[in-house]
Amino acid sequence: LEPASQAPEAIRYVEGLRAAGGTNIHRALLEALALAEDPSRPFVVLFLTDGLPTEGVTDIDRIIQAVDEAAGKQARIFAFGVGYDVNTLLLDTITQRHGGVATYVLPEERIDEKVSALYAKINAPLLVSPAVDFGGLHVMEIYPDPLPDIFLGSQLIIAGRYRAGGVTTVTLRGEVNGRPQQYVYEGVRFADAGGPAFVARLWATRKVGYLLDQIR
């Protein structure tokens, strides 16, 4: 950030810019993440784009790695993609890894409504860095991994596997404004067999996505 005395020079710089159609996603994200000064405070980055990386570093894997190294633990990255040419894989990966969400709007949709909804989520975090404890029940391969933060108006749907059913206590833990918070649900029953077929498909689809991300 610059002092107000630099405003005239900044205006001259902006007026001298010419739109050439280039999109430097790598530099934009690193410039924003460099503004984080206090590692003890949450830091939110809202990234808006209407295209693919075409300037600077354009390799998706290198961009993701650079963001991982620069973000730290406190950064939360939210992406807002406009149009048909957005690299959804890049935006989805970055936001999932850094506790945010990606929102997309098509040219025929109302951009103001999407922006308002996204801002409402960012402005009202309900549970940061959530984790689920299933008591004595042996649960494995839970997806998404890691679990995303929970915001106002959103829901957390997780899918996993367990070896044997039974009744257990489920505890949801996280942080609210830097303070520990937990929600305890007692007497939750897990069936020994059966259940809706779509649950298995949901888990399998998420595991495939997770493994593809690991391969990348």
Secondary structure as GFF3:
##gff-version 3
##sequence-region A 1 216
A	DSSP	three_ten_helix	4	6	.	.	.	ID=ss1
A	DSSP	alpha_helix	7	15	.	.	.	ID=ss2
A	DSSP	alpha_helix	25	33	.	.	.	ID=ss3
A	DSSP	beta_strand	43	49	.	.	.	ID=ss4
A	DSSP	alpha_helix	60	71	.	.	.	ID=ss5
A	DSSP	beta_strand	75	82	.	.	.	ID=ss6
A	DSSP	alpha_helix	88	97	.	.	.	ID=ss7
A	DSSP	beta_strand	102	105	.	.	.	ID=ss8
A	DSSP	alpha_helix	111	123	.	.	.	ID=ss9
A	DSSP	beta_strand	125	133	.	.	.	ID=ss10
A	DSSP	beta_strand	139	143	.	.	.	ID=ss11
A	DSSP	beta_strand	150	151	.	.	.	ID=ss12
A	DSSP	beta_strand	159	162	.	.	.	ID=ss13
A	DSSP	beta_strand	166	176	.	.	.	ID=ss14
A	DSSP	beta_strand	179	190	.	.	.	ID=ss15
A	DSSP	alpha_helix	197	215	.	.	.	ID=ss16
###
